[in-house]
Amino acid sequence: MEEESLQRRAAFIASARPYVDALSRSAGGRPHVVELLDERGGRLYAVEVPLPSRPPVAAPHERAPAATHEVPVVDVDGRPRGALTLRVGRPSALLRDILHCAAIGIQSELLRARLLGGAAGAWAFDDGTRVPRLREDIVQAHAAARIRLDTASLLAAKGREDTSVLVALAEASFEQFRRRAALWLLLGVSARAGPVAVDIVAMVRDLIDLLGTEAGVRGTTLDLRSCEPCLVVDHRRGLGRALFRFLIDALAVAGAGGAVAIDVTPLGAGSAQIGATCVPRALPPAVLTLRVVACEVRNAR
């Protein structure tokens, strides 16, 4: 148990170190301390730039008392793992934004490790049909977010306050990665949880986002055309896989150069109907229908 705890601790530090370094780099030469703390507040890793022993002329931020800003970090399952802290005199809004983005980046890194460490990237449908290899696209989105954060930290070190837009883009990319990765992991798990209320519109929207690259490769457009707020009662994993397969089938019917428009219609009593209007480039349109009726999924052409 102790060895497992040490390995978990080492993995956490390794995941967080690039983000701690990026946050420190964004402070430039200003005296500061960036710390990664565990769930009990103990220091795991830190970068410190101390005050000069005898500064000839103390700058305003060097005379100001250092304020500590802290952002909690949770793991993939939402359990507290620790915190990322920044202590610096008079931190700019940009530095605080980078601190928050770096904390989200650490959480994304933990999710990335889960994504790459299991078999979730190679799961198949119950009939043995393989799903598109989308895991690599999800991981590439994470890499793009890392590049944006690293670039922002370099620009911030030079005093470029206009890098706030780049920080916002990095944070949005991390959040998109987390949504896609969490959905992919949900689809790949083998356990079946009990039925729960599911926002089916949100799930359809997330699946369309997840399949954006796949649709682009096929040369097919995939859009949510109309929807009404709707909660259905079902097993999230089973419903997610059924919707995923439904969208894959719709893309296949539309074919290269075609288009797919999705409509979500509530039926009441925890049920809904999802329609896919498939418009191939040179054939008549076809309509696919998926009906979710209180924990039961039914397909119809």
Backbone bond lengths (Angstrom), bond angles and torsions (degrees), N, CA, C in turn:
res aa  C-N    CA-C-N  psi(-1)  N-CA   C-N-CA  omega(-1)  CA-C   N-CA-C  phi
1 M - - - 1.462 - - 1.524 110.92 -
2 E 1.352 116.65 -40.63 1.462 120.14 179.81 1.526 110.90 -66.40
3 E 1.348 116.17 -40.24 1.457 119.25 178.50 1.524 110.87 -64.03
4 E 1.332 116.82 -39.43 1.468 120.80 178.13 1.520 110.72 -63.93
5 S 1.336 116.33 -38.51 1.463 120.68 178.79 1.523 111.15 -65.73
6 L 1.321 116.46 -40.06 1.464 120.58 178.86 1.523 111.02 -66.43
7 Q 1.332 116.82 -39.49 1.463 120.33 178.35 1.527 111.04 -65.72
8 R 1.327 115.31 -39.56 1.465 119.96 178.83 1.520 110.22 -65.43
9 R 1.327 116.08 -39.65 1.464 121.55 178.91 1.531 110.14 -65.18
10 A 1.335 116.33 -44.88 1.466 120.43 -179.74 1.527 110.76 -63.83
11 A 1.329 117.28 -39.34 1.461 120.72 179.21 1.526 110.91 -65.40
12 F 1.327 116.52 -37.55 1.464 121.12 178.68 1.526 110.36 -64.81
13 I 1.318 116.62 -44.38 1.467 120.76 179.21 1.522 110.53 -63.35
14 A 1.334 116.28 -44.22 1.469 120.19 -179.51 1.526 111.00 -62.78
15 S 1.339 117.08 -38.31 1.467 120.55 179.35 1.517 111.27 -68.09
16 A 1.328 116.54 -35.98 1.465 120.99 -173.39 1.526 114.12 -87.09
17 R 1.332 118.11 -24.91 1.461 120.84 -172.13 1.531 113.60 -53.67
18 P 1.334 120.82 -46.30 1.478 118.73 -179.59 1.522 112.88 -59.85
19 Y 1.320 117.41 -31.66 1.463 121.02 -178.08 1.523 111.34 -79.33
20 V 1.329 116.36 -34.71 1.464 120.31 173.23 1.521 109.78 -62.99
21 D 1.324 115.94 -44.62 1.462 120.53 179.83 1.529 111.51 -64.50
22 A 1.341 116.94 -40.60 1.459 120.17 179.36 1.522 111.14 -64.16
23 L 1.332 116.99 -41.24 1.462 120.91 178.89 1.523 110.59 -64.34
24 S 1.330 116.60 -42.81 1.459 119.98 177.64 1.522 111.09 -63.49
25 R 1.312 116.49 -41.61 1.462 121.20 -179.70 1.527 111.28 -61.94
26 S 1.327 116.82 -34.98 1.461 120.18 -178.30 1.523 112.60 -68.04
27 A 1.336 117.05 -20.91 1.466 120.53 177.72 1.519 111.95 -78.79
28 G 1.323 117.08 -8.18 1.462 120.95 179.32 1.519 111.14 64.76
29 G 1.334 116.02 -138.91 1.459 120.33 -178.93 1.518 113.43 -88.97
30 R 1.335 117.72 4.30 1.466 120.13 -179.20 1.523 110.67 -66.55
31 P 1.325 118.16 140.53 1.470 119.94 175.93 1.530 110.00 -59.44
32 H 1.319 116.55 130.42 1.453 119.82 -178.46 1.521 109.71 -164.91
33 V 1.322 115.48 167.07 1.462 122.53 173.53 1.528 107.79 -136.27
34 V 1.315 116.38 128.26 1.458 122.25 173.12 1.524 107.14 -114.77
35 E 1.336 116.47 127.89 1.462 120.42 -176.68 1.522 111.17 -128.51
36 L 1.308 115.04 143.10 1.456 122.57 168.12 1.522 106.71 -104.58
37 L 1.317 116.74 121.56 1.455 121.92 -177.82 1.523 110.58 -110.05
38 D 1.341 115.86 153.02 1.461 118.98 173.92 1.520 109.62 -85.80
39 E 1.324 116.98 -176.73 1.471 120.12 -174.95 1.525 112.79 -67.11
40 R 1.323 117.34 -15.50 1.473 120.81 177.39 1.526 112.91 -99.75
41 G 1.330 116.07 3.44 1.459 119.93 178.97 1.513 114.05 90.24
42 G 1.333 118.16 5.40 1.455 121.16 178.66 1.515 111.73 -78.63
43 R 1.324 117.29 144.66 1.463 121.15 -178.47 1.520 110.49 -75.42
44 L 1.342 115.15 128.96 1.458 121.45 177.17 1.525 111.58 -104.26
45 Y 1.324 115.72 -38.58 1.464 120.81 -177.30 1.520 107.14 -159.05
46 A 1.332 116.39 143.56 1.460 119.33 -178.09 1.522 110.47 -151.29
47 V 1.330 114.41 152.95 1.464 122.38 171.92 1.521 106.14 -128.03
48 E 1.329 115.89 130.71 1.465 119.62 -176.03 1.526 110.31 -132.50
49 V 1.321 115.56 134.36 1.457 122.44 171.13 1.526 106.12 -116.94
50 P 1.353 118.32 103.53 1.469 120.60 -173.46 1.527 112.09 -79.13
51 L 1.327 114.47 166.75 1.461 120.47 172.95 1.518 109.49 -65.32
52 P 1.332 117.85 147.00 1.463 119.43 172.31 1.532 109.45 -59.15
53 S 1.336 116.66 148.41 1.471 119.63 -178.20 1.526 111.69 -60.17
54 R 1.332 117.28 -39.94 1.465 121.54 178.07 1.522 109.35 -141.88
55 P 1.313 117.37 80.79 1.460 118.45 179.57 1.518 110.60 -64.33
56 P 1.331 118.91 130.65 1.462 120.98 -178.34 1.528 111.52 -62.89
57 V 1.300 115.94 -42.98 1.462 120.59 175.90 1.510 107.34 -137.26
58 A 1.312 118.49 115.92 1.462 122.00 -176.82 1.519 110.09 -75.61
59 A 1.316 115.43 124.60 1.462 120.12 176.95 1.523 109.52 -72.70
60 P 1.340 118.55 159.59 1.458 120.99 -178.32 1.522 113.26 -54.61
61 H 1.354 117.49 -41.90 1.460 118.34 -178.10 1.522 111.50 -71.00
62 E 1.355 117.66 -18.98 1.458 120.29 177.31 1.520 110.87 -82.36
63 R 1.338 116.68 -29.21 1.461 119.66 177.92 1.527 111.64 -78.91
64 A 1.339 117.02 -25.43 1.452 120.38 -176.83 1.525 110.57 -72.85
65 P 1.342 117.56 142.37 1.465 119.53 176.24 1.523 110.45 -63.71
66 A 1.324 116.49 139.88 1.456 120.71 -177.86 1.521 110.17 -74.17
67 A 1.323 116.54 129.79 1.462 122.12 176.82 1.523 108.79 -101.40
68 T 1.326 116.29 140.87 1.456 120.84 179.76 1.522 110.14 -99.97
69 H 1.322 115.57 127.13 1.468 121.92 176.66 1.518 107.34 -115.36
70 E 1.329 115.74 134.28 1.466 120.94 -173.70 1.521 110.89 -132.03
71 V 1.333 115.46 135.87 1.467 121.99 176.33 1.524 107.72 -124.76
72 P 1.342 118.10 124.31 1.473 119.94 179.75 1.515 112.07 -68.16
73 V 1.315 115.73 153.77 1.465 123.05 177.68 1.526 107.72 -124.04
74 V 1.339 116.20 129.90 1.464 120.68 178.32 1.520 108.96 -117.49
75 D 1.340 115.82 160.24 1.463 119.20 -179.74 1.521 110.79 -87.98
76 V 1.318 116.25 -171.52 1.463 121.72 -175.44 1.523 111.69 -61.49
77 D 1.321 116.90 -31.42 1.457 121.72 -177.51 1.526 112.67 -93.73
78 G 1.341 116.19 8.58 1.457 119.99 177.67 1.516 114.93 83.94
79 R 1.323 118.23 7.82 1.467 121.03 178.32 1.520 110.04 -84.98
80 P 1.345 117.87 143.38 1.467 120.79 179.38 1.524 111.34 -61.13
81 R 1.334 116.23 132.13 1.454 120.97 175.14 1.512 112.19 -112.56
82 G 1.320 117.32 -20.52 1.456 120.23 -179.05 1.508 110.68 155.23
83 A 1.325 115.30 -146.23 1.468 119.86 -179.05 1.515 109.45 -157.07
84 L 1.327 114.64 157.28 1.460 122.63 173.58 1.522 106.58 -112.74
85 T 1.334 117.40 126.41 1.456 120.19 -176.68 1.528 110.87 -123.63
86 L 1.326 114.30 151.40 1.465 122.19 176.23 1.519 108.02 -131.87
87 R 1.316 116.93 124.90 1.469 121.99 176.25 1.517 108.24 -118.53
88 V 1.331 115.28 115.27 1.460 120.61 -177.15 1.522 108.25 -157.36
89 G 1.321 116.72 150.98 1.457 120.40 178.11 1.519 111.29 -75.85
90 R 1.338 115.95 127.83 1.459 123.00 178.00 1.535 112.99 47.16
91 P 1.313 117.67 65.54 1.470 119.79 179.87 1.520 110.81 -67.78
92 S 1.315 116.38 141.11 1.458 121.06 177.72 1.522 109.37 -76.12
93 A 1.329 115.27 164.71 1.462 119.97 175.93 1.526 109.96 -60.99
94 L 1.340 116.72 -33.75 1.456 120.61 179.21 1.522 111.35 -63.51
95 L 1.329 116.99 -43.48 1.470 120.30 178.65 1.521 110.87 -62.10
96 R 1.328 116.58 -41.42 1.468 119.56 179.20 1.527 110.52 -65.31
97 D 1.337 116.89 -36.76 1.468 119.88 177.21 1.530 111.15 -65.37
98 I 1.329 115.86 -40.54 1.467 119.40 179.47 1.522 110.33 -67.05
99 L 1.330 117.32 -36.73 1.470 121.08 175.71 1.524 109.87 -58.46
100 H 1.312 116.57 -49.10 1.472 120.66 -179.22 1.521 110.79 -63.30
101 C 1.334 117.13 -42.97 1.460 121.43 179.74 1.531 110.96 -64.20
102 A 1.326 116.74 -39.87 1.465 120.50 179.91 1.528 110.88 -64.67
103 A 1.346 117.25 -38.36 1.463 120.27 177.81 1.532 110.57 -63.99
104 I 1.331 116.42 -41.47 1.464 120.18 176.35 1.530 110.16 -64.23
105 G 1.344 115.57 -36.65 1.455 120.03 177.64 1.523 112.20 -62.49
106 I 1.326 117.13 -39.42 1.471 120.60 177.97 1.525 110.12 -62.81
107 Q 1.334 116.14 -44.74 1.462 119.96 178.95 1.527 111.08 -63.29
108 S 1.319 115.90 -36.91 1.467 120.12 177.38 1.525 111.02 -66.68
109 E 1.330 115.81 -36.02 1.465 120.27 179.37 1.527 110.53 -64.93
110 L 1.339 116.82 -38.90 1.465 120.48 176.99 1.521 110.62 -64.44
111 L 1.327 116.42 -39.04 1.463 120.95 177.96 1.519 110.47 -68.22
112 R 1.316 116.62 -38.43 1.468 120.82 177.68 1.529 110.62 -61.12
113 A 1.333 116.59 -40.88 1.458 120.09 178.71 1.521 111.00 -63.38
114 R 1.328 117.07 -39.49 1.460 120.81 177.06 1.534 109.90 -64.81
115 L 1.317 116.07 -40.95 1.459 121.28 -177.95 1.524 111.22 -63.53
116 L 1.331 116.68 -41.47 1.462 121.34 -176.85 1.523 112.65 -84.64
117 G 1.335 116.37 -17.95 1.457 119.33 -172.86 1.510 114.98 -88.41
118 G 1.337 117.59 -14.34 1.456 119.69 -176.76 1.507 112.39 -113.46
119 A 1.318 114.56 -167.06 1.469 120.59 -179.15 1.515 111.71 -97.72
120 A 1.351 116.80 12.69 1.460 119.67 -174.56 1.524 112.49 -65.64
121 G 1.332 117.52 -19.20 1.454 118.71 -178.98 1.511 113.55 -83.54
122 A 1.334 117.70 -4.14 1.466 119.54 -174.65 1.525 112.09 -128.88
123 W 1.332 117.61 22.44 1.459 118.33 -177.37 1.523 111.23 -73.82
124 A 1.321 115.07 161.06 1.464 121.47 -179.49 1.523 109.17 -128.49
125 F 1.335 116.37 162.50 1.452 120.34 174.72 1.523 109.37 -70.97
126 D 1.331 115.63 166.94 1.458 119.90 -176.46 1.525 112.77 -60.68
127 D 1.346 117.00 -26.01 1.464 119.08 179.03 1.522 112.80 -87.37
128 G 1.341 116.23 5.76 1.454 120.87 177.40 1.510 114.53 92.45
129 T 1.325 117.94 -6.47 1.465 120.74 179.07 1.528 110.00 -65.86
130 R 1.316 116.08 129.61 1.458 120.30 -179.90 1.524 109.79 -79.74
131 V 1.306 115.23 148.42 1.461 120.22 177.89 1.527 108.76 -94.56
132 P 1.327 118.42 159.58 1.472 119.88 176.77 1.524 110.61 -59.33
133 R 1.307 115.15 147.53 1.462 120.19 -178.87 1.534 108.95 -81.09
134 L 1.316 114.51 81.37 1.456 119.39 -176.68 1.523 113.01 -91.28
135 R 1.328 116.59 -10.12 1.457 118.38 -176.06 1.520 111.61 -60.08
136 E 1.319 117.37 -37.58 1.462 120.24 -179.67 1.529 111.22 -63.48
137 D 1.342 117.02 -37.02 1.465 120.20 177.48 1.517 111.05 -64.57
138 I 1.330 116.06 -39.32 1.465 120.23 179.61 1.523 109.91 -64.23
139 V 1.316 116.62 -44.34 1.469 120.83 -179.65 1.524 110.78 -65.00
140 Q 1.330 117.41 -36.94 1.462 119.93 178.29 1.521 111.54 -64.61
141 A 1.340 116.97 -34.10 1.464 120.26 176.63 1.520 110.37 -63.41
142 H 1.323 116.58 -36.78 1.461 120.70 176.62 1.527 110.60 -65.41
143 A 1.318 116.29 -41.84 1.468 120.01 179.45 1.525 111.18 -62.08
144 A 1.343 116.81 -38.56 1.467 120.50 178.58 1.525 110.98 -63.95
145 A 1.322 116.90 -38.21 1.466 120.79 177.90 1.528 110.46 -65.14
146 R 1.327 116.79 -40.54 1.470 121.21 178.16 1.520 110.60 -60.48
147 I 1.326 116.89 -44.19 1.464 121.03 -179.52 1.520 110.48 -61.79
148 R 1.333 116.97 -41.81 1.464 120.34 179.54 1.522 111.40 -63.84
149 L 1.330 117.18 -42.20 1.461 119.66 179.60 1.523 111.01 -66.80
150 D 1.331 117.22 -43.06 1.463 120.38 179.26 1.528 111.17 -62.32
151 T 1.324 116.47 -41.39 1.467 120.14 178.41 1.523 110.60 -64.84
152 A 1.327 116.59 -41.77 1.463 120.62 179.08 1.524 111.52 -62.25
153 S 1.331 117.13 -38.75 1.463 119.69 -179.87 1.529 111.37 -65.87
154 L 1.331 116.65 -36.65 1.468 119.90 178.20 1.527 111.08 -67.87
155 L 1.330 117.05 -40.80 1.458 120.69 179.50 1.522 111.12 -69.78
156 A 1.338 116.77 -37.86 1.461 120.09 178.83 1.519 111.28 -64.21
157 A 1.340 116.72 -34.26 1.465 120.34 179.11 1.523 111.46 -64.27
158 K 1.335 116.08 -23.50 1.465 120.56 178.69 1.520 112.09 -92.90
159 G 1.337 115.70 6.61 1.458 119.03 177.63 1.507 114.11 83.11
160 R 1.327 118.10 17.85 1.461 121.72 -178.88 1.531 109.66 -83.60
161 E 1.299 116.77 92.46 1.459 120.59 -178.79 1.530 112.37 -67.94
162 D 1.343 117.08 -17.82 1.457 119.43 -179.54 1.522 112.59 -74.95
163 T 1.330 117.06 3.14 1.464 120.10 178.75 1.526 111.97 -78.04
164 S 1.322 117.78 -0.74 1.468 120.54 -179.03 1.528 111.20 -59.45
165 V 1.333 117.18 -33.88 1.465 120.26 178.47 1.523 110.29 -64.55
166 L 1.325 117.04 -40.71 1.455 121.02 179.43 1.525 110.97 -66.38
167 V 1.334 116.90 -37.51 1.462 120.85 177.08 1.527 109.99 -63.54
168 A 1.337 116.07 -42.94 1.463 120.22 178.73 1.529 111.16 -62.41
169 L 1.336 116.52 -39.03 1.465 120.52 177.69 1.530 110.96 -65.75
170 A 1.337 116.27 -39.88 1.465 119.93 178.27 1.526 110.74 -63.40
171 E 1.333 116.28 -44.02 1.462 119.98 179.69 1.526 110.99 -63.95
172 A 1.338 116.82 -41.64 1.465 120.01 178.04 1.526 110.95 -63.37
173 S 1.337 116.83 -37.23 1.462 120.64 178.76 1.526 111.12 -67.13
174 F 1.331 116.54 -41.20 1.468 119.87 176.79 1.522 110.52 -62.05
175 E 1.331 117.00 -43.25 1.460 120.68 -179.27 1.528 110.68 -64.97
176 Q 1.331 117.03 -39.48 1.462 120.17 177.24 1.524 110.41 -64.13
177 F 1.317 116.81 -42.74 1.462 120.67 177.29 1.524 110.46 -59.40
178 R 1.336 116.97 -43.79 1.458 120.09 -177.48 1.525 111.11 -63.88
179 R 1.339 117.29 -40.59 1.465 119.71 178.26 1.526 111.02 -64.01
180 R 1.342 115.80 -45.69 1.460 119.24 -177.99 1.523 111.61 -66.92
181 A 1.322 116.44 -43.32 1.469 119.98 -178.12 1.527 110.84 -66.70
182 A 1.336 116.98 -42.01 1.467 120.24 179.42 1.532 110.46 -62.28
183 L 1.333 116.79 -39.44 1.464 120.24 178.77 1.517 110.80 -67.74
184 W 1.325 116.71 -42.26 1.467 120.62 179.16 1.523 110.99 -61.80
185 L 1.339 116.63 -41.82 1.459 120.00 178.36 1.520 111.05 -65.71
186 L 1.345 116.51 -38.12 1.462 119.76 177.09 1.528 110.86 -61.09
187 L 1.327 117.01 -42.72 1.458 120.78 -179.89 1.526 111.76 -66.49
188 G 1.321 116.55 -28.90 1.459 120.37 -174.19 1.508 115.21 -89.16
189 V 1.342 118.84 -14.01 1.464 119.44 -176.91 1.517 109.90 -69.52
190 S 1.337 114.99 152.41 1.462 119.84 -179.67 1.522 112.42 -95.16
191 A 1.328 117.02 -23.12 1.466 119.98 -178.05 1.523 110.17 -72.46
192 R 1.319 116.26 146.53 1.454 121.94 178.00 1.523 108.82 -113.51
193 A 1.322 116.57 109.56 1.458 120.81 177.63 1.522 109.12 -77.77
194 G 1.334 116.26 169.83 1.450 121.06 179.47 1.514 111.39 -70.37
195 P 1.335 116.78 165.86 1.466 120.50 -179.83 1.520 111.75 -65.62
196 V 1.327 115.50 140.54 1.463 122.15 179.14 1.523 108.32 -138.90
197 A 1.340 115.90 166.33 1.461 120.35 174.69 1.526 108.73 -76.27
198 V 1.323 116.52 126.07 1.464 122.51 -176.36 1.524 109.35 -120.60
199 D 1.332 116.19 131.54 1.459 120.88 172.23 1.522 107.32 -76.46
200 I 1.316 116.28 96.72 1.463 119.80 -171.85 1.523 111.71 -69.93
201 V 1.337 117.81 -30.26 1.465 119.85 177.58 1.534 110.05 -64.51
202 A 1.341 115.81 -44.71 1.468 119.56 178.49 1.520 111.07 -62.94
203 M 1.343 117.16 -39.17 1.462 119.90 179.74 1.520 110.98 -66.77
204 V 1.336 117.49 -42.55 1.466 120.51 178.01 1.525 110.11 -62.37
205 R 1.335 116.24 -43.43 1.472 120.06 -179.46 1.529 110.58 -62.18
206 D 1.344 117.05 -41.91 1.467 120.31 179.58 1.529 111.29 -66.59
207 L 1.330 117.02 -38.08 1.464 119.94 178.89 1.526 111.61 -68.35
208 I 1.327 116.96 -37.42 1.466 120.09 176.02 1.525 109.59 -63.36
209 D 1.326 116.48 -40.61 1.467 120.23 177.00 1.526 110.39 -63.53
210 L 1.344 116.41 -42.98 1.460 121.04 179.83 1.521 111.75 -61.56
211 L 1.327 116.07 -35.47 1.467 120.87 -176.90 1.529 113.27 -91.31
212 G 1.316 117.08 7.82 1.463 119.99 -177.76 1.512 113.46 -57.44
213 T 1.336 116.75 -45.15 1.464 119.79 179.89 1.525 111.13 -67.05
214 E 1.340 116.08 -42.65 1.464 120.21 179.10 1.527 110.79 -59.17
215 A 1.342 116.28 -43.69 1.467 120.08 178.40 1.524 110.66 -63.96
216 G 1.345 116.31 -39.69 1.453 120.12 178.88 1.514 112.65 -62.89
217 V 1.342 116.54 -41.29 1.461 121.11 178.13 1.528 110.82 -62.41
218 R 1.329 116.29 -37.28 1.466 120.88 179.61 1.522 112.10 -78.21
219 G 1.337 117.26 -11.00 1.450 120.68 -176.55 1.515 112.63 73.04
220 T 1.341 115.98 28.84 1.464 121.85 -176.27 1.526 109.39 -118.21
221 T 1.315 117.41 138.51 1.459 120.79 175.08 1.525 108.95 -89.25
222 L 1.331 116.10 141.36 1.463 122.30 -179.05 1.522 107.39 -135.18
223 D 1.342 116.16 113.83 1.466 120.00 -174.40 1.521 110.87 -135.92
224 L 1.337 115.18 151.56 1.458 121.95 171.36 1.524 106.89 -89.66
225 R 1.351 116.92 109.23 1.456 121.05 -171.99 1.528 112.10 -84.73
226 S 1.302 117.00 -47.62 1.460 119.89 -179.55 1.512 109.86 -146.67
227 C 1.310 116.23 148.94 1.462 120.54 -179.46 1.523 109.24 -162.55
228 E 1.315 115.30 155.39 1.449 122.88 171.84 1.523 107.24 -126.62
229 P 1.345 118.08 147.25 1.470 119.92 178.05 1.518 110.32 -51.96
230 C 1.316 115.73 131.38 1.468 118.99 -172.94 1.521 111.28 -154.48
231 L 1.325 116.43 127.01 1.454 122.45 172.57 1.520 108.63 -108.21
232 V 1.324 116.49 132.24 1.464 120.92 175.15 1.518 108.03 -118.93
233 V 1.311 115.93 156.83 1.464 121.06 178.78 1.514 108.16 -104.74
234 D 1.331 115.95 115.52 1.461 119.21 -177.01 1.526 109.28 -165.82
235 H 1.329 115.31 173.88 1.461 121.76 172.79 1.526 107.21 -79.17
236 R 1.327 118.16 121.74 1.475 120.47 -174.35 1.518 111.70 -57.43
237 R 1.326 116.86 -43.58 1.469 119.41 -177.03 1.512 111.05 -67.28
238 G 1.348 116.88 -45.63 1.456 120.04 179.98 1.514 112.07 -64.98
239 L 1.322 117.07 -42.43 1.458 120.96 178.20 1.525 110.47 -65.57
240 G 1.329 116.50 -41.65 1.463 120.46 179.43 1.518 111.71 -60.20
241 R 1.328 116.79 -43.76 1.463 119.85 179.57 1.526 111.17 -66.60
242 A 1.344 116.65 -39.28 1.459 119.93 -179.94 1.531 110.52 -64.28
243 L 1.320 116.91 -43.19 1.461 120.90 178.20 1.529 111.16 -65.47
244 F 1.325 115.67 -41.02 1.462 120.75 179.83 1.534 110.08 -61.05
245 R 1.327 116.09 -48.04 1.471 120.82 179.46 1.532 109.97 -62.72
246 F 1.325 116.62 -39.28 1.463 121.66 179.34 1.527 110.73 -60.20
247 L 1.323 116.90 -44.23 1.467 120.87 -179.53 1.531 111.11 -69.10
248 I 1.334 116.73 -38.50 1.465 120.27 176.90 1.532 109.86 -61.99
249 D 1.337 116.78 -43.38 1.465 120.14 178.72 1.529 110.48 -63.32
250 A 1.343 116.33 -39.57 1.468 119.82 179.87 1.525 111.02 -63.85
251 L 1.313 117.64 -40.34 1.463 121.00 177.25 1.526 110.85 -62.84
252 A 1.345 115.58 -39.08 1.465 119.57 179.47 1.518 111.21 -65.87
253 V 1.339 117.58 -39.67 1.468 120.84 179.73 1.524 110.38 -67.03
254 A 1.337 116.88 -41.31 1.470 120.11 -179.75 1.524 111.38 -67.30
255 G 1.331 116.68 -37.85 1.453 120.43 177.68 1.516 113.77 72.76
256 A 1.333 115.24 178.96 1.460 121.52 -179.36 1.525 110.60 -61.37
257 G 1.324 115.46 132.28 1.454 119.94 178.97 1.513 114.26 80.24
258 G 1.334 117.30 0.10 1.456 121.23 -179.09 1.518 112.39 -90.25
259 A 1.322 114.83 -171.05 1.459 120.61 -178.38 1.517 109.77 -143.68
260 V 1.336 115.73 147.13 1.465 122.08 177.37 1.521 108.00 -128.70
261 A 1.335 116.25 126.88 1.463 121.93 176.55 1.522 108.47 -117.08
262 I 1.336 116.45 127.17 1.464 122.07 -175.80 1.527 109.76 -104.31
263 D 1.332 115.34 135.71 1.464 122.31 175.16 1.523 108.98 -123.85
264 V 1.321 117.06 134.44 1.466 122.25 177.46 1.524 108.12 -116.03
265 T 1.334 115.81 122.39 1.465 120.79 -177.44 1.524 109.76 -124.81
266 P 1.342 118.38 120.50 1.469 119.80 177.17 1.518 110.97 -69.45
267 L 1.341 116.35 142.61 1.458 121.91 178.48 1.525 111.78 -111.81
268 G 1.349 116.72 -3.71 1.447 120.37 -178.09 1.517 111.87 86.08
269 A 1.336 116.21 163.61 1.466 122.67 177.06 1.529 112.06 56.26
270 G 1.342 116.58 40.80 1.459 120.33 177.23 1.507 114.89 70.87
271 S 1.340 116.97 24.65 1.458 121.19 -177.60 1.529 110.02 -125.74
272 A 1.340 115.73 162.35 1.467 120.94 179.32 1.515 109.61 -158.58
273 Q 1.314 115.24 161.70 1.461 121.18 175.06 1.513 109.15 -122.88
274 I 1.324 116.18 133.06 1.467 122.01 178.67 1.523 106.63 -113.89
275 G 1.311 115.62 123.95 1.457 120.71 178.58 1.514 110.66 -113.14
276 A 1.315 116.02 141.79 1.465 121.92 177.55 1.521 108.64 -123.14
277 T 1.320 116.93 111.92 1.460 121.25 175.45 1.525 107.78 -90.67
278 C 1.328 115.42 111.23 1.466 121.56 -175.48 1.530 108.43 -102.29
279 V 1.311 115.93 123.70 1.461 121.21 -177.87 1.523 109.04 -118.89
280 P 1.342 116.85 94.44 1.468 119.18 176.59 1.528 110.46 -65.77
281 R 1.317 115.68 162.43 1.454 120.06 -176.48 1.527 112.09 -67.54
282 A 1.325 118.66 -35.03 1.471 119.93 -173.74 1.528 112.72 -131.36
283 L 1.355 117.82 19.25 1.457 121.14 -179.17 1.524 109.67 -131.29
284 P 1.324 118.14 163.39 1.467 120.38 177.67 1.531 110.57 -64.10
285 P 1.330 117.05 151.91 1.470 120.46 178.90 1.527 111.11 -62.95
286 A 1.327 115.60 153.54 1.464 122.64 175.18 1.518 108.32 -130.65
287 V 1.328 115.69 148.73 1.464 120.02 -179.40 1.519 109.31 -119.69
288 L 1.321 116.83 125.16 1.457 122.81 174.00 1.523 108.20 -105.02
289 T 1.333 116.51 146.76 1.455 120.38 -178.83 1.520 110.22 -131.39
290 L 1.321 116.16 135.31 1.461 122.45 174.36 1.520 106.58 -124.44
291 R 1.319 116.36 122.93 1.463 120.49 -179.00 1.516 110.24 -113.67
292 V 1.324 116.20 127.61 1.468 122.68 178.22 1.520 107.11 -106.28
293 V 1.336 116.43 112.04 1.464 121.41 -176.95 1.518 108.54 -120.85
294 A 1.332 115.77 93.17 1.472 122.05 174.85 1.522 112.98 40.62
295 C 1.320 115.13 75.47 1.469 123.47 176.20 1.533 113.38 73.18
296 E 1.325 117.98 14.19 1.451 120.75 176.43 1.521 109.06 -131.71
297 V 1.307 116.90 130.43 1.466 121.41 -179.03 1.534 108.96 -109.70
298 R 1.325 115.92 126.94 1.454 120.62 -178.78 1.518 110.46 -123.66
299 N 1.321 116.23 132.72 1.469 121.84 177.59 1.517 109.84 -100.25
300 A 1.321 115.29 146.93 1.461 120.54 174.67 1.521 108.30 -154.35
301 R 1.314 116.99 147.80 1.460 121.21 176.27 1.525 108.75 -86.17
